[in-house]
Amino acid sequence: MQLIGFSGPYMAEIAQSLDRLDLKYATLSTNESFGSAAYSWPEPVLTQGPWVLAPSYPQERLTLAQLLSINRSTELFTVIDPSAVVASNSSIGHGSYLNALVSVGANSVLGCSVFLNRSSTVGHDSRLGDFVSTGPGAVISGQVTIGSGSFIGAGAIVRDGISIGINAYIGAGAVVVADVADYALVYGNPAKYQKENSVTIHDSDCPWCKK
């Protein structure tokens, strides 16, 4: 198993989860800025899996996933910290990472490469698209739908039944009480539209799932 990505806190977080799961892995990271090294990984990284992707930002994970999907002989590895609690009738897509103390409620569906940071909560009957990420302590209530590539900031709360579009950005500490459009950046209590999200993924679906 290869843990790869750009240097940052998620490298250490995922490594600790793998250690707690007693799984062996090799680590490969770079200090270079995103984009400059995205396509210069050594050949063995591209051909030998399974892989665990460490970048916290959806667009970085998508770039690496697209690169690695050229080789279909193996897929992205899902890591669920042993302290996380996932309902038995919920499903987690490949390449996802659930950090320590995460909770996923009954009958929820998480897409591929979903990253739930420490102490995040996903309520019952929720649907999270591919490459969705949360900050620490985010609360996603029941029957919430979140589009691919969206980010829910640290400590944000999304009320029951809310729909969030693709590539949306919910600011830290926001309280979302109304639906959020595609590409919207919202924050505040109650959360209000501020502008279009400047960092967007134009093709945020899992490259493996589309083949």
C-alpha positions as CSV (number, residue, x, y, z in Angstrom):
1,M,0.0,0.0,0.0
2,Q,1.3,3.5,-0.9
3,L,0.3,6.6,1.0
4,I,1.0,9.5,-1.5
5,G,0.3,13.2,-1.7
6,F,1.6,16.6,-0.9
7,S,3.1,17.2,2.5
8,G,0.5,18.4,5.0
9,P,-1.5,17.4,8.1
10,Y,-3.4,14.7,6.3
11,M,-0.3,12.7,5.6
12,A,0.3,12.4,9.4
13,E,-3.4,11.9,10.2
14,I,-3.8,9.0,7.7
15,A,-0.5,7.5,8.7
16,Q,-1.7,7.4,12.3
17,S,-5.0,5.7,11.3
18,L,-3.0,3.1,9.3
19,D,-0.8,2.5,12.3
20,R,-3.8,2.0,14.5
21,L,-5.2,-0.5,12.0
22,D,-1.8,-2.3,11.9
23,L,-1.5,-1.9,8.2
24,K,1.8,-1.6,6.5
25,Y,2.4,1.2,3.9
26,A,5.0,3.2,2.2
27,T,4.9,7.0,2.2
28,L,5.7,9.2,-0.7
29,S,5.2,13.0,-0.5
30,T,6.5,16.2,-1.9
31,N,6.9,19.7,-0.5
32,E,6.5,21.2,-3.9
33,S,3.3,23.3,-4.6
34,F,0.3,21.6,-6.0
35,G,0.4,21.2,-9.8
36,S,4.2,21.5,-10.1
37,A,4.7,17.9,-9.1
38,A,1.3,16.4,-9.8
39,Y,2.5,14.5,-12.9
40,S,6.1,13.7,-11.9
41,W,5.6,10.8,-9.5
42,P,8.1,7.9,-9.9
43,E,6.8,5.2,-12.3
44,P,6.4,2.6,-9.5
45,V,3.9,4.8,-7.8
46,L,1.8,4.9,-10.9
47,T,1.7,1.2,-11.4
48,Q,1.8,-0.4,-8.0
49,G,-1.1,-0.1,-5.6
50,P,-3.3,0.0,-3.7
51,W,-3.0,3.7,-3.1
52,V,-4.1,6.0,-0.3
53,L,-4.4,9.6,-1.3
54,A,-3.5,12.2,1.3
55,P,-4.3,15.6,-0.1
56,S,-7.0,17.3,1.9
57,Y,-8.4,19.5,-1.0
58,P,-10.8,17.9,-3.4
59,Q,-9.0,19.2,-6.5
60,E,-5.7,17.8,-5.5
61,R,-7.2,14.3,-4.8
62,L,-9.0,14.4,-8.1
63,T,-5.8,15.2,-10.0
64,L,-3.9,12.3,-8.4
65,A,-6.9,9.9,-8.9
66,Q,-7.1,10.8,-12.6
67,L,-3.4,10.1,-12.9
68,L,-3.6,6.7,-11.1
69,S,-6.8,5.6,-12.8
70,I,-4.8,4.9,-16.0
71,N,-3.9,1.6,-14.3
72,R,-7.1,-0.2,-13.6
73,S,-5.4,-3.3,-12.0
74,T,-5.9,-1.8,-8.5
75,E,-8.0,0.9,-6.9
76,L,-7.8,3.5,-4.2
77,F,-7.8,2.1,-0.6
78,T,-10.5,3.2,1.9
79,V,-9.2,4.0,5.4
80,I,-11.6,4.2,8.3
81,D,-10.0,5.0,11.6
82,P,-10.9,2.4,14.3
83,S,-12.4,5.1,16.5
84,A,-14.9,6.0,13.7
85,V,-18.5,4.7,14.0
86,V,-20.3,3.8,10.7
87,A,-23.8,2.4,10.6
88,S,-23.9,-1.1,9.2
89,N,-26.4,-0.1,6.5
90,S,-24.4,2.9,5.2
91,S,-21.8,2.6,2.4
92,I,-18.4,4.3,1.9
93,G,-16.9,4.7,-1.6
94,H,-13.4,3.6,-2.4
95,G,-10.5,6.0,-1.7
96,S,-12.4,7.6,1.2
97,Y,-10.8,8.5,4.6
98,L,-12.8,8.7,7.8
99,N,-10.6,10.3,10.5
100,A,-10.7,9.7,14.2
101,L,-14.1,10.0,16.0
102,V,-16.1,10.4,12.8
103,S,-19.7,9.3,12.9
104,V,-21.9,8.2,9.9
105,G,-25.5,7.6,10.6
106,A,-27.9,5.0,9.2
107,N,-28.6,4.5,5.5
108,S,-26.2,7.1,4.3
109,V,-24.1,6.9,1.2
110,L,-20.6,8.4,0.8
111,G,-19.1,8.7,-2.7
112,C,-15.6,8.0,-3.7
113,S,-12.6,9.8,-2.2
114,V,-14.8,11.5,0.5
115,F,-12.6,12.9,3.3
116,L,-14.3,13.4,6.7
117,N,-12.0,15.1,9.1
118,R,-11.7,14.5,12.8
119,S,-15.0,14.4,14.8
120,S,-17.2,15.1,11.8
121,T,-20.7,13.8,11.8
122,V,-22.9,12.7,8.9
123,G,-26.6,12.1,9.9
124,H,-29.0,9.4,8.7
125,D,-30.1,9.1,5.0
126,S,-27.5,11.6,3.7
127,R,-25.8,11.5,0.3
128,L,-22.3,12.8,-0.2
129,G,-20.9,13.0,-3.7
130,D,-17.4,12.1,-4.9
131,F,-14.5,14.1,-3.5
132,V,-16.5,15.9,-0.8
133,S,-14.4,17.0,2.2
134,T,-15.2,18.3,5.7
135,G,-13.2,20.3,8.2
136,P,-12.8,19.1,11.9
137,G,-16.1,19.0,13.8
138,A,-18.4,19.6,10.8
139,V,-22.0,18.5,11.5
140,I,-24.1,17.2,8.5
141,S,-27.6,16.5,9.7
142,G,-30.0,13.9,8.4
143,Q,-31.3,13.6,4.8
144,V,-28.7,16.1,3.5
145,T,-27.4,15.9,-0.1
146,I,-24.0,17.3,-0.9
147,G,-22.7,17.5,-4.5
148,S,-19.4,16.3,-5.7
149,G,-16.3,18.4,-4.9
150,S,-17.9,20.4,-2.2
151,F,-16.2,21.4,1.1
152,I,-17.8,21.8,4.5
153,G,-15.7,23.9,6.8
154,A,-14.6,23.2,10.4
155,G,-17.4,23.4,12.8
156,A,-20.0,24.1,10.2
157,I,-23.6,22.8,10.7
158,V,-25.8,21.8,7.8
159,R,-29.5,21.5,8.9
160,D,-31.7,18.5,8.1
161,G,-32.9,18.1,4.5
162,I,-30.6,20.7,3.0
163,S,-29.3,20.2,-0.5
164,I,-25.8,21.6,-1.4
165,G,-24.7,21.7,-5.0
166,I,-21.4,20.7,-6.6
167,N,-18.2,22.5,-5.9
168,A,-19.8,24.6,-3.1
169,Y,-17.7,25.9,-0.2
170,I,-19.2,26.2,3.2
171,G,-17.2,28.5,5.5
172,A,-15.9,27.4,9.0
173,G,-18.6,27.8,11.6
174,A,-21.4,28.5,9.1
175,V,-25.0,27.4,9.9
176,V,-26.6,26.3,6.7
177,V,-30.4,26.6,6.9
178,A,-31.3,26.9,3.2
179,D,-30.2,25.1,0.0
180,V,-26.8,26.1,-1.5
181,A,-26.3,26.4,-5.2
182,D,-23.6,24.9,-7.3
183,Y,-20.2,26.7,-7.0
184,A,-21.5,29.0,-4.2
185,L,-19.3,30.2,-1.3
186,V,-21.4,30.8,1.8
187,Y,-20.6,31.5,5.4
188,G,-22.1,33.1,8.6
189,N,-25.0,32.3,10.9
190,P,-27.3,31.9,9.1
191,A,-25.1,31.1,6.1
192,K,-25.4,33.6,3.3
193,Y,-24.1,33.6,-0.3
194,Q,-21.0,35.7,-0.6
195,K,-19.6,34.9,-4.1
196,E,-18.8,32.1,-6.5
197,N,-16.3,29.6,-5.2
198,S,-13.0,30.5,-6.9
199,V,-11.6,27.0,-6.5
200,T,-13.8,24.6,-8.5
201,I,-13.5,21.1,-10.0
202,H,-15.0,21.0,-13.5
203,D,-15.0,17.2,-13.6
204,S,-15.5,16.1,-10.0
205,D,-16.7,12.5,-10.6
206,C,-14.5,9.5,-9.7
207,P,-12.5,8.6,-12.8
208,W,-12.7,4.9,-11.9
209,C,-16.5,4.9,-11.6
210,K,-17.0,6.6,-15.0
211,K,-15.1,3.9,-16.9
